[in-house]
Amino acid sequence: MDKIAFADELFNQLDDLATAEGLQLVDVEIKGQMQRPIVIVYLDKDGGIGIDVLAAANRWIGAALDDCIDSAYTLEVSSPGGRERKKDNG
């Protein structure tokens, strides 16, 4: 599976989890080699997102990724900056 397809798959898996946490999943990127990917997840919420929310999200996202990534990976959870949402909910 290539990086774009893998990022799309992860986006679809994480989107409902983010919504359940009161967050909006903005984007998922995959960097580095697929044998040890760097997974970057961008989250936002009304009023902006703080470090405490990002730290908590790191835990539930990591648990979700552990179920679908068989190799070692690096997880980065960040605010979106100027990014727009990758996909519509509809």
Buried (B, 14 or more C-beta within 10 A) or exposed (E): EEBEEBBBBBBEBBBEBBEEBEBBBBBBBBEEEEEEBEBBBBBBBEEEBEEEBBEEBBEBBBEBBEEEBEEEBEBBBBBBEEEEBBEEEE
